[in-house]
């Protein structure tokens, strides 16, 4: 089994071209932190009780669901 340190064939080809040209490089050695801009969205909860409690019925909360609900909670506490 051959170990490939690159994530794609394109990355592997670029690395080979750089090596063929004797150009030194580092692969995935830099991490850049950034904040994704917010995107206006609308959330429609399933049920609103008279006391203001919101009920959302979900069979399974996926990562995107958890992210959405965390953002709503942070913005509206």
Backbone torsions as a table, in degrees:
resi	resn	phi	psi	omega
1	UNK	NA	129.6	-179.7
2	UNK	-91.2	130.1	177.3
3	UNK	-88.0	126.6	178.7
4	UNK	-110.9	118.7	-177.7
5	UNK	-84.9	-3.1	179.5
6	UNK	-101.8	153.1	-176.1
7	UNK	-82.3	-17.0	-179.1
8	UNK	-149.4	164.5	176.5
9	UNK	-64.6	-34.5	178.7
10	UNK	-63.4	-45.5	178.1
11	UNK	-60.5	-40.3	179.7
12	UNK	-63.6	-40.8	179.1
13	UNK	-67.1	-40.7	178.6
14	UNK	-63.9	-43.1	178.4
15	UNK	-60.0	-42.6	179.0
16	UNK	-63.0	-42.3	178.6
17	UNK	-62.5	-43.7	178.6
18	UNK	-62.3	-43.2	178.2
19	UNK	-63.0	-42.7	179.3
20	UNK	-61.5	-29.7	178.9
21	UNK	-91.4	4.9	-178.9
22	UNK	58.3	36.3	177.5
23	UNK	-97.2	122.3	179.1
24	UNK	-74.9	144.8	179.6
25	UNK	-155.6	161.9	173.6
26	UNK	-116.7	139.3	-179.2
27	UNK	-104.4	121.9	177.9
28	UNK	47.4	45.6	-179.5
29	UNK	-100.2	-8.2	-177.9
30	UNK	-112.0	132.2	175.4
31	UNK	-113.3	125.8	-178.7
32	UNK	-114.4	118.4	178.8
33	UNK	-86.7	136.3	177.1
34	UNK	-150.2	163.2	179.0
35	UNK	-110.2	124.6	176.6
36	UNK	-72.5	133.1	179.6
37	UNK	-66.0	148.2	179.5
38	UNK	-72.0	153.5	-178.3
39	UNK	-121.0	121.9	179.9
40	UNK	-56.1	131.4	-178.1
41	UNK	-141.6	165.5	177.0
42	UNK	-124.9	134.3	177.2
43	UNK	-119.0	129.0	178.6
44	UNK	-115.6	101.4	-179.2
45	UNK	-68.3	156.6	-177.5
46	UNK	-70.2	-50.6	-174.9
47	UNK	-134.3	140.9	173.6
48	UNK	-121.3	122.4	178.2
49	UNK	-85.8	158.4	-179.3
50	UNK	-56.6	-28.1	-179.8
51	UNK	-85.6	6.6	176.7
52	UNK	92.6	-3.9	178.8
53	UNK	-69.9	132.9	179.4
54	UNK	-103.4	131.1	178.2
55	UNK	-117.1	125.6	175.9
56	UNK	-114.5	122.4	179.5
57	UNK	-96.2	122.5	179.9
58	UNK	-139.6	135.8	174.4
59	UNK	-72.1	-42.9	-179.4
60	UNK	-146.2	128.7	177.0
61	UNK	-87.4	115.4	176.2
62	UNK	-85.3	172.0	-179.4
63	UNK	-56.2	-43.1	-179.7
64	UNK	-64.2	-36.7	177.7
65	UNK	-64.9	-45.7	-180.0
66	UNK	-62.2	-41.4	179.6
67	UNK	-62.5	-46.0	-179.7
68	UNK	-60.4	-48.0	-177.6
69	UNK	-68.6	-32.8	175.6
70	UNK	-65.5	-42.0	178.8
71	UNK	-64.8	-40.9	178.6
72	UNK	-63.5	-44.4	-179.6
73	UNK	-62.8	-41.6	179.7
74	UNK	-64.8	-35.5	-177.3
75	UNK	-83.8	-27.5	-175.4
76	UNK	-122.3	2.6	173.9
77	UNK	42.9	NA	NA
